[in-house]
Amino acid sequence: MPIYEYECKKCGNNFEKLIFNIKDTSITCPDCGAKQVKRLLSTARVIGGGIQNCVPRPGPAKGFS
């Protein structure tokens, strides 16, 4: 279940919404209640890790012998 980021076209509020069904069109602004919202392109979040988890660790050489 992804969390999408939206911007209200009426008041400019940015908010996030957990979406259970991608075809759900009942998204409304939590501040003003407007239904004119635009889904934003947001970046992915990595939880529970850091750059040290992305770097290959030294180990035995693998390949053909």
FENTA-V488897 format. One record per residue. N is the residue number from 1. RES is the residue in one small letter. PHI is phi in whole degrees, -180 to 180 (999 if undefined). PSI is psi in whole degrees, 0 to 359 (NA if undefined). NEAR is the number of other ideal C-beta (glycine too) atoms within 10 Angstrom. Layout:
BEGIN
{{N	RES	PHI	PSI	NEAR} {N	RES	PHI	PSI	NEAR}}
END
This chain:
BEGIN
{{1	m	999	106	6} {2	p	-79	155	9} {3	i	-104	123	10} {4	y	-104	151	17} {5	e	-106	135	14} {6	y	-128	158	19} {7	e	-128	131	15} {8	c	-78	129	21} {9	k	-77	342	13} {10	k	-87	310	13} {11	c	-111	351	12} {12	g	83	5	10} {13	n	-66	135	15} {14	n	-101	133	13} {15	f	-150	162	16} {16	e	-112	151	12} {17	k	-143	130	16} {18	l	-80	122	8} {19	i	-108	124	14} {20	f	-90	330	8} {21	n	-133	119	8} {22	i	-61	336	7} {23	k	-87	5	5} {24	d	-66	119	10} {25	t	-109	12	6} {26	s	-96	30	6} {27	i	-76	126	17} {28	t	-128	154	15} {29	c	-69	129	20} {30	p	-70	341	12} {31	d	-86	307	13} {32	c	-111	349	12} {33	g	83	4	10} {34	a	-68	147	13} {35	k	-96	358	12} {36	q	-89	86	13} {37	v	-122	153	19} {38	k	-122	129	10} {39	r	-76	132	12} {40	l	-97	155	12} {41	l	-85	116	6} {42	s	-117	164	13} {43	t	-85	157	6} {44	a	-77	148	4} {45	r	-113	138	6} {46	v	-109	124	10} {47	i	-111	135	4} {48	g	81	26	5} {49	g	-157	174	8} {50	g	-148	190	8} {51	i	-62	331	7} {52	q	-64	337	7} {53	n	-82	349	9} {54	c	-99	349	8} {55	v	-93	130	7} {56	p	-61	139	5} {57	r	-94	145	6} {58	p	-65	144	5} {59	g	-163	189	6} {60	p	-64	143	4} {61	a	-67	139	6} {62	k	-116	148	5} {63	g	151	194	4} {64	f	-85	146	3} {65	s	-113	NA	3}}
END
